[in-house]
């Protein structure tokens, strides 16, 4: 088959790249007649750019990115690196929060179309070019193992709990904390906001936290107490925790969708949603609304999962409520809300229950790499610690 001719002539590598970015991508209005750049041309341009430029890693990624076998983990390609993106298309992508190629490559086509207003053909071509640039491909299990050996984790403040969950809160997945009231879910979330700012040698990521508060339980006073207990400057700790109150389930979903730009600009290493299910339970009451609730909840959770895939050093922690099972005559009658959708989405499910006085018990309920077990920890004025 004959190869399409692009509208620009190649004069030099530098000129070709510049002109292609401005002119060769199909315009936003697909009916005005300009041609899309040919797939073979896109591949050639990508190879040329990769040879000429050395892309830097994520600003908040250090040793982990250097050993990672996944190109998408190691590189933070800006959307401007995508060959053939016109100025108008680029603005629509950036305004919608798609500032990196990872965000484009890992987001469903329909979602990008809805967020940007781009046409189907244009969106499909952009996604394909992004995936080719990132070189998403198979890797071997030993490469995955090498990556996991260096996986950054955030300490909970309790050595026993850290040992129970494999060293701390993992990045790249969703950790779910569920339990009754006063079992320590929100306290752990506050502690993680402090601990994520610690040096890596002390179990932190030297990063910042984004706290989405749905129940009005966030308290900066606790951050002050916890940071002072660790000898940290509480003023700096408070400045590095970004807090926003979600007022409805729709607002909560929107906050997560729009957080993609904030994560990159503010070097966020921890997202907390406390609690994930509260608004959904209060707004979708009758049995007839259950299907709608679960669909929206499923979309919301997958938006969080996608953030963990896009940013390799981002830990996601959500809290969940419990509901009593009245027909349970033996054992613990409590079970997490959210149904199977919540169960399948969480990478690590941790059940919290009360112990004696300040003691709390954490139980591993589900994990792909950990056996079931439990650990006892305490909650004091200084924060989370060992019993």
Buried (B, 14 or more C-beta within 10 A) or exposed (E): EEEEEBEBEBEEEEEBBEBBBBBBBBBBEBEEEEEBBBBEBBBBBBEBBEEEEEBEBBEBBBEBBEEBBBBBBBBBBEBEBBBBBBEEBBEBBBEBBBBBBBBBBBBEBEBBBEBBEBBEEBBBBBBBBBBBBBEBEEEEEEBEEBBEEEBBBBBBBBBBBBEBBBBBBBBBBBBBBBBBEEBBBBBBBBBBBBBBBBEBEEBBBBBBBBBBBBBEBBEBEBBBBBBBBBEBEBEEBBEBBBBBBBEEBEBBBBBBBEBBBBBBEBBBBBBBBBBBBBBBBEBBEEEEEEEEBBEBBBBBBBBBBBBBBBBBBBBBBBBBBBEEEEEEEEEEEBBBBBBEBBBEBBBBBBBBBBBEEBEBBBBBBBBEEEEEEBBBBBBEEBBBBEB
